[in-house]
Amino acid sequence: MSTISRRTFNKKLTQGMAATTLLAGMPLACGMGAGQQEKKLGIALVGLGSYSAGQLAPGLVNTEHCYLAGIVTGTPAKEKQWMSQYNIPKANVYNYENFDEIAKNDAIDIVYVVLPNSMHAEFCIRSAKAGKHVICEKPMAVSVLECDAIIEACNTAGVKLSVGYRMQSDPYTNEIKRLVRKKTFGDVHYVSSDAAYVSRGNPDQWRLNKSLSGGGALLNMGVYSIQSNIYGTGMNPISVAAQEFSTMPEYFKDTDETITAQMQFPNGVVGNLFTSHNANANRLFVSFRKGWAELNPCHNYGPLAGRTSEGKEIKFPHKSQQMLQMDDFAKHIKTGSTNVAPGEMGKRDMIICEAIYQSIREGGKTVPLDLGTMGIVKS
């Protein structure tokens, strides 16, 4: 598989790329060393944008089971800055041209791909081929086909795979799961989840370029609404119908601005979804037969807040979601604990996203979903 020069990388950031052209040629890779269970695992961040700089790297300062060991960037100025700030040795710094040499670096155990969505498949596959465990930032890819290719690459290489669903490690999310599982207020019969923010500051941002993002609000914030509707019911949906709206079609000309959807769950449970790049919304509401529970705010970096129909506050000490997420995955690698966000979960959500887009193309038609055969946890 050919390497990518900085010039080629920058070109792809402006024009997009077809990651599916790199979905072949995935040979076996080596497993982990014998001393792996005793040491902190080294993570390399691929892509040093705002999320890596503002959330992931600071989160790795306080992790117990992993640490920031390396970086991959196409910007030389960032190399010096990050090396100094996080004490990263030059030997653990890579660019997009020499990335595949990371296979020789025993200090790096996990590669976290934090690139535009259309580049996830390529770099996840290259990371697996290098024998590194993989965290893929959400959404997992821009198609179910690419999700399958990532999963196959990791399985072939014998490495672990996780999707960057930070909420799965958050105690507020897990408290809602507990209320649902224990039927504290009886069975769930309705759930509603809204995840949206106003994104009008930079019309040239990659998220508004479909060739790079694969979609708009749905693939950005909408996956959180899908996730919380599912863990808020404890079930996978059996069908979905959706509608798209745009109040600024000239600005959001290439990607979806606002989407609403109705998800049908077994036993008649209904889940409503709202996501947008032109509105502010951040709430999960779960209605049970004998009460309700709410998280508001629900989907941001925290601190979150919640309450129940009994008047009780849902409250936990605030911790970095990214810190908890990366530690959870490192523990999974080291001890075999539960992988709270496996690749199959990312694939499931992409199946739902594709069904939502299909429903919109077909005028809001209900699209059936067959997720029961995928062996995916219903959370």
C-alpha positions in Angstrom: 0.0 0.0 0.0 1.5 3.3 -1.0 2.3 6.1 1.5 0.7 9.5 1.4 2.9 12.6 1.1 2.0 15.8 2.9 1.1 17.4 -0.4 -1.3 14.5 -1.3 -2.8 14.7 2.2 -3.5 18.4 1.9 -5.0 17.9 -1.5 -7.4 15.3 -0.1 -8.4 17.7 2.6 -9.6 20.1 -0.1 -11.0 17.7 -2.6 -11.9 14.6 -0.5 -10.7 11.1 -1.0 -12.1 7.7 -1.9 -11.0 5.6 1.0 -12.6 2.5 -0.4 -9.8 2.3 -2.9 -7.6 1.2 0.0 -9.7 -1.6 1.3 -7.7 -4.5 -0.1 -4.4 -6.1 0.8 -4.6 -6.5 4.5 -2.0 -9.1 5.7 -1.6 -10.6 9.1 0.1 -8.4 11.8 1.8 -9.3 15.0 0.1 -9.5 18.3 0.9 -7.8 21.6 4.0 -8.4 23.7 4.2 -10.5 26.9 4.6 -7.5 29.1 1.6 -5.7 27.8 -0.7 -6.3 30.8 1.6 -4.6 33.2 2.4 -1.4 31.4 0.6 1.7 30.3 -0.3 1.4 26.6 1.1 4.1 24.3 -1.4 5.9 22.1 -0.5 7.8 18.9 -3.0 10.5 17.8 -3.4 10.7 14.0 -4.5 14.2 13.2 -3.9 17.1 15.6 -7.0 19.3 15.1 -9.1 20.9 17.7 -10.5 17.7 19.2 -7.1 16.1 19.6 -5.7 19.3 21.0 -8.6 20.3 23.2 -9.9 17.0 24.5 -7.9 13.9 23.7 -4.4 15.0 24.6 -5.5 16.7 27.9 -7.5 13.6 28.7 -4.4 11.4 28.2 -2.6 13.4 30.8 -4.7 11.8 33.5 -5.4 8.3 32.1 -4.3 5.3 34.3 -3.9 2.6 31.6 -2.6 4.5 28.6 -0.6 7.7 27.7 0.2 9.9 24.8 3.2 8.2 23.2 3.2 9.6 19.7 1.6 11.9 17.1 1.0 11.9 13.4 0.6 15.3 11.6 1.2 16.9 8.3 2.2 20.2 9.9 5.8 20.5 11.0 5.1 23.4 13.3 2.8 21.2 15.3 5.5 18.6 15.8 7.7 20.9 17.8 4.8 22.3 19.8 3.4 18.9 20.8 6.8 17.4 21.4 7.6 20.2 23.9 4.2 20.3 25.5 3.7 16.5 26.0 7.4 15.3 26.2 7.1 13.2 23.0 10.3 11.9 21.6 11.2 12.6 18.0 11.2 8.9 17.3 7.5 8.8 18.0 6.6 11.6 15.6 5.3 10.7 12.2 3.8 12.4 9.2 1.4 11.1 6.5 4.3 10.1 4.2 6.1 7.9 6.7 3.1 6.8 8.8 3.5 3.1 7.9 6.8 3.0 9.7 4.9 3.1 12.9 4.8 -0.7 12.7 8.4 -0.8 13.9 7.7 1.3 17.0 7.0 -0.8 20.1 6.3 2.2 22.2 3.0 2.7 20.3 0.3 0.2 21.0 -2.8 2.0 19.9 -3.5 4.4 17.0 -6.4 6.9 17.4 -7.6 8.1 14.0 -8.9 11.6 14.4 -9.1 12.7 10.7 -12.0 13.8 8.5 -14.6 11.1 8.1 -13.7 10.1 4.6 -10.1 9.2 5.8 -11.1 6.9 8.6 -11.2 3.7 6.6 -7.8 4.3 5.1 -5.9 5.1 8.3 -7.7 2.5 10.4 -6.7 -0.2 7.9 -3.2 1.1 7.7 -3.0 1.1 11.5 -4.3 -2.5 11.7 -1.8 -3.5 9.0 0.9 -2.0 11.2 -0.2 -4.3 14.1 -1.6 -1.5 16.2 -4.9 -1.6 18.1 -7.3 1.0 16.7 -9.6 3.7 18.0 -11.6 5.3 15.2 -13.3 8.6 15.9 -17.0 8.7 15.2 -18.6 8.2 12.8 -16.7 5.0 12.1 -16.7 5.7 8.3 -18.9 7.1 5.6 -20.5 3.9 4.5 -21.3 0.4 5.8 -18.9 -1.0 3.2 -16.0 0.9 4.8 -17.1 -0.2 8.3 -16.9 -3.8 7.1 -13.5 -3.2 5.6 -12.2 -1.7 8.9 -13.6 -4.6 10.9 -12.1 -7.2 8.5 -8.7 -5.5 8.6 -8.6 -5.5 12.4 -9.8 -9.1 12.6 -7.2 -10.2 10.0 -4.4 -8.4 11.9 -5.5 -9.7 15.3 -5.9 -6.2 16.8 -8.7 -4.7 18.8 -11.0 -2.0 17.4 -13.1 0.6 19.2 -15.2 3.6 18.0 -14.7 7.0 19.7 -18.1 6.9 21.4 -17.0 8.8 24.6 -20.6 8.7 25.9 -20.4 4.9 26.4 -17.9 5.5 29.2 -19.8 8.4 30.8 -21.5 7.6 34.2 -24.6 9.6 33.2 -25.1 7.4 30.2 -24.6 4.3 32.3 -27.0 5.5 34.9 -29.7 5.7 32.2 -28.8 2.2 31.0 -29.1 1.0 34.6 -32.6 2.5 35.0 -33.7 0.9 31.7 -32.2 -2.5 32.6 -33.5 -2.6 36.1 -36.9 -1.3 35.0 -36.8 1.1 37.9 -39.8 3.0 36.5 -41.2 0.1 34.5 -40.9 -0.5 30.8 -39.8 2.2 28.4 -42.5 3.3 26.0 -41.1 6.5 24.5 -37.7 8.2 24.1 -36.5 11.4 22.5 -33.0 12.6 21.8 -31.8 15.9 20.5 -28.2 16.6 19.5 -27.4 19.8 17.6 -25.3 23.0 17.6 -25.0 26.1 15.4 -22.2 25.7 12.9 -22.1 28.8 10.8 -18.7 30.3 11.6 -16.6 28.8 8.8 -18.2 27.9 5.4 -14.9 26.3 4.4 -14.8 23.8 7.3 -14.4 20.2 6.2 -17.6 19.1 7.9 -19.6 21.1 5.3 -17.7 19.3 2.5 -19.5 16.1 1.7 -16.5 14.5 0.0 -14.7 14.8 3.4 -17.5 14.4 5.9 -19.8 11.9 4.1 -22.8 13.8 5.4 -23.7 16.7 7.6 -25.4 17.0 11.0 -26.5 13.3 11.0 -22.9 11.9 10.8 -21.6 14.5 13.2 -24.1 15.0 16.1 -26.9 12.7 14.9 -24.9 9.6 15.8 -25.2 10.7 19.4 -29.0 10.8 19.1 -29.0 7.4 17.5 -26.9 6.1 20.4 -29.0 7.6 23.2 -32.2 6.4 21.6 -30.8 2.9 21.6 -29.4 2.9 25.1 -32.5 4.8 26.3 -34.7 1.8 25.2 -32.2 -1.0 25.7 -33.1 -2.2 22.2 -32.1 -1.9 18.6 -34.6 -0.3 16.2 -36.6 -2.3 13.7 -37.4 0.6 11.3 -36.8 4.3 10.8 -38.5 7.1 8.9 -36.9 10.5 8.4 -37.2 14.1 7.1 -34.7 16.7 6.2 -35.1 20.5 6.6 -32.9 23.4 5.6 -33.4 27.1 6.6 -30.1 28.1 5.0 -29.8 26.1 1.8 -27.2 28.3 0.3 -24.9 27.8 3.3 -25.6 24.1 3.9 -25.5 23.4 0.2 -23.4 20.3 0.3 -24.5 18.6 3.5 -27.6 18.1 5.6 -28.5 20.9 7.9 -31.3 19.5 10.0 -32.8 16.0 10.2 -35.6 14.5 12.3 -36.3 10.8 12.4 -38.7 8.4 14.1 -37.3 5.1 15.1 -39.6 2.1 15.8 -38.4 -0.3 18.5 -39.8 -3.7 19.4 -43.0 -3.8 21.5 -44.2 -0.5 20.0 -41.6 1.7 21.6 -41.0 5.0 19.7 -37.8 7.0 19.6 -37.7 10.5 18.1 -34.4 12.0 16.9 -33.4 15.5 16.1 -30.0 16.7 14.9 -28.9 19.9 13.3 -25.9 22.2 12.4 -28.2 25.2 12.7 -29.9 24.9 16.1 -28.9 24.2 19.7 -30.2 21.1 21.3 -28.7 18.8 23.9 -31.2 16.5 25.7 -32.3 12.9 26.2 -35.8 12.2 27.6 -36.9 8.6 28.5 -40.5 8.0 29.4 -41.3 4.8 31.3 -44.6 3.4 32.3 -44.3 4.7 35.8 -42.1 7.8 35.5 -39.3 9.4 33.4 -35.6 10.2 33.4 -33.9 13.1 31.6 -30.3 14.2 30.8 -30.0 17.8 30.0 -27.3 18.6 28.9 -26.7 15.1 27.5 -24.3 15.0 24.6 -21.6 17.6 25.3 -18.2 17.1 27.0 -19.7 17.8 30.4 -20.4 18.4 33.1 -23.7 16.8 32.3 -26.9 16.9 34.5 -30.0 14.8 34.9 -33.1 14.2 37.0 -36.0 11.7 37.3 -39.7 12.0 37.9 -39.1 11.2 41.6 -37.4 14.6 41.9 -34.0 13.0 42.3 -30.9 14.6 40.7 -28.7 12.4 38.5 -25.2 13.7 39.5 -21.7 12.4 39.3 -18.3 14.0 39.8 -17.1 15.4 36.5 -14.4 13.5 34.7 -13.1 13.8 31.2 -15.2 11.6 29.0 -12.2 11.1 26.6 -10.0 10.0 29.6 -12.6 7.5 30.6 -13.1 6.3 27.0 -9.4 5.7 26.3 -8.8 4.0 29.7 -11.8 1.7 29.0 -10.3 0.6 25.7 -6.8 0.2 27.2 -8.3 -2.0 30.0 -10.1 -4.0 27.4 -6.8 -4.7 25.6 -4.9 -5.5 28.8 -7.4 -7.5 30.7 -10.2 -8.6 28.3 -12.8 -6.4 30.0 -15.8 -5.4 27.9 -15.2 -3.3 24.8 -17.9 -0.7 25.4 -17.8 0.6 21.8 -16.8 -2.1 19.4 -16.5 -1.7 15.7 -19.8 -3.6 15.2 -21.5 -0.8 17.1 -20.1 1.8 14.7 -21.3 -0.4 11.8 -24.8 -0.7 13.3 -25.1 3.1 13.6 -23.9 3.5 10.0 -26.6 1.1 8.8 -29.1 3.3 10.6 -27.6 6.5 9.1 -27.8 5.0 5.6 -31.5 4.0 6.2 -32.2 7.6 7.4 -30.7 9.0 4.2 -32.7 6.4 2.2 -35.9 7.4 3.9 -35.3 11.1 3.1 -34.6 10.3 -0.6 -37.8 8.3 -0.7 -40.0 11.1 0.8 -40.0 10.0 4.4 -40.8 6.3 3.7 -40.4 3.9 6.6 -37.2 1.8 6.0 -37.0 -1.6 7.8 -33.9 -2.5 9.8 -32.6 -6.0 10.4 -30.1 -5.5 13.2 -31.0 -8.6 15.2 -28.6 -10.9 13.3 -25.5 -8.7 13.8 -24.7 -9.8 17.3 -24.5 -6.2 18.5 -25.2 -5.3 22.1 -28.4 -3.2 22.4 -26.8 -0.3 24.1 
